[in-house]
Amino acid sequence: MGIDDTDTVFQVVTNEQDQYSIWFADRAVPAGWAANGPAGTKQECLKHIERVWTDMRPRSVRERSA
């Protein structure tokens, strides 16, 4: 199982600052992160993140700017 294998299933995860990443679906999500989106191939997960993560600033920065 490698990071670029098409058989590897990933999970979209976010942290408390609303930042996105992907994580191996068959592993426990690291502390500070939560499953928050679809599971699928690396490409599918990255496409989802590209579609929904339109403001890459951390939540704390966005709140100060508002």
C-alpha positions as a Markdown table, in Angstrom:
| # | Residue | x | y | z |
|---|---|---|---|---|
| 1 | Met | 0.0 | 0.0 | 0.0 |
| 2 | Gly | 1.6 | 3.2 | -1.2 |
| 3 | Ile | 0.4 | 6.8 | -1.2 |
| 4 | Asp | -0.1 | 6.7 | -5.0 |
| 5 | Asp | -1.7 | 3.3 | -5.3 |
| 6 | Thr | -5.1 | 3.4 | -6.9 |
| 7 | Asp | -6.2 | 0.7 | -4.5 |
| 8 | Thr | -5.4 | 2.8 | -1.4 |
| 9 | Val | -8.4 | 4.3 | 0.2 |
| 10 | Phe | -8.1 | 7.7 | 1.8 |
| 11 | Gln | -10.3 | 9.8 | 4.1 |
| 12 | Val | -10.7 | 13.6 | 3.9 |
| 13 | Val | -9.9 | 15.1 | 7.3 |
| 14 | Thr | -10.0 | 18.5 | 8.9 |
| 15 | Asn | -8.4 | 20.1 | 12.0 |
| 16 | Glu | -9.9 | 22.7 | 14.4 |
| 17 | Gln | -8.7 | 25.5 | 12.1 |
| 18 | Asp | -10.8 | 24.1 | 9.2 |
| 19 | Gln | -7.7 | 23.0 | 7.3 |
| 20 | Tyr | -8.0 | 20.0 | 5.1 |
| 21 | Ser | -5.9 | 17.0 | 4.4 |
| 22 | Ile | -6.2 | 13.3 | 3.5 |
| 23 | Trp | -5.4 | 10.3 | 5.6 |
| 24 | Phe | -5.3 | 6.6 | 5.1 |
| 25 | Ala | -8.9 | 5.4 | 5.7 |
| 26 | Asp | -7.7 | 2.2 | 7.4 |
| 27 | Arg | -5.7 | 4.0 | 10.1 |
| 28 | Ala | -6.9 | 6.0 | 13.1 |
| 29 | Val | -7.2 | 9.7 | 12.4 |
| 30 | Pro | -4.4 | 11.6 | 14.1 |
| 31 | Ala | -5.1 | 13.6 | 17.3 |
| 32 | Gly | -6.4 | 17.1 | 16.4 |
| 33 | Trp | -8.0 | 15.9 | 13.1 |
| 34 | Ala | -11.4 | 14.5 | 12.3 |
| 35 | Ala | -12.9 | 12.7 | 9.4 |
| 36 | Asn | -14.9 | 15.3 | 7.5 |
| 37 | Gly | -15.7 | 14.3 | 4.0 |
| 38 | Pro | -15.7 | 11.4 | 1.6 |
| 39 | Ala | -13.4 | 8.4 | 1.5 |
| 40 | Gly | -12.0 | 7.3 | -1.8 |
| 41 | Thr | -8.9 | 7.3 | -4.0 |
| 42 | Lys | -6.3 | 10.0 | -3.4 |
| 43 | Gln | -7.5 | 11.8 | -6.5 |
| 44 | Glu | -11.1 | 11.7 | -5.5 |
| 45 | Cys | -10.3 | 13.1 | -2.0 |
| 46 | Leu | -8.1 | 15.8 | -3.4 |
| 47 | Lys | -10.8 | 16.9 | -5.9 |
| 48 | His | -13.3 | 17.2 | -3.0 |
| 49 | Ile | -10.8 | 19.3 | -1.1 |
| 50 | Glu | -10.2 | 21.5 | -4.1 |
| 51 | Arg | -14.0 | 22.0 | -4.5 |
| 52 | Val | -14.8 | 22.8 | -0.8 |
| 53 | Trp | -11.7 | 24.5 | 0.6 |
| 54 | Thr | -12.0 | 27.8 | -1.1 |
| 55 | Asp | -10.4 | 30.0 | 1.7 |
| 56 | Met | -7.2 | 28.4 | 2.8 |
| 57 | Arg | -6.6 | 30.8 | 5.7 |
| 58 | Pro | -6.9 | 29.1 | 9.1 |
| 59 | Arg | -10.2 | 29.8 | 10.9 |
| 60 | Ser | -8.5 | 32.0 | 13.5 |
| 61 | Val | -7.2 | 34.3 | 10.8 |
| 62 | Arg | -10.6 | 34.4 | 9.0 |
| 63 | Glu | -12.3 | 35.3 | 12.3 |
| 64 | Arg | -9.9 | 38.1 | 13.0 |
| 65 | Ser | -10.4 | 39.5 | 9.5 |
| 66 | Ala | -14.2 | 39.5 | 9.7 |
